[in-house]
Amino acid sequence: MSRREITYSWQVREVMARRGVHTAKELAGLLHERGITLTSNAIWRIVTQEPERISFQVLVALCDALDVTPNDLITYTASDARTLRDRRKAAGDDLPDLHTYRPIRA
């Protein structure tokens, strides 16, 4: 079985713009109406960065507040990982193996 590489994109900013929610403060108010109380810094990170972890309660509250599904907030792609041998073939066979060289002391 080959290894899979998974990449994702967090689309909350685009969804917010489509729904007329333009600031993190407006989003914080919508989340607060749904029982989610987060710091302004945490809300800002949700809006501006791709989260590595997010609780289901926050995700569901985001979906309800913005009237979307999780599929609208997160897009992902999965592909087979390329092995070192495949990368060498793509780069060309005539390249030297850099793992055999040692650094020279200054």
Steps between C-alpha positions, in 0.01 A plus 500: 500500500641837406513797730247780441565871527202705611484877469210720605386855463299692758239713322339681795608847385343457155180360652484789746531750216222329304274513807573867573706434813806721450681501835602251765303706751178440304579128488565499876150642555344230282691228685407649837130476403560126455667452838862515383711748696855535371760769548540759228843352425351151452232637266765689304705179459192310378441769238857561385678165536438140405429323830675173574238413762149631548228372730183363347296746706683794341480344152126438532444851638696646206289299257178614664606864529608517134221268376742258330620140530850387604565424131463872429755592768762233425624384163761227476699299249657159548766355274760226505825611660799499269791296622864607486556267205211661310640845571840394363339372183316827459817702558723284279719196562830676438491702823740395777366362826547786748474265798853371428661843542614624839525864601849652515600677819560871465 
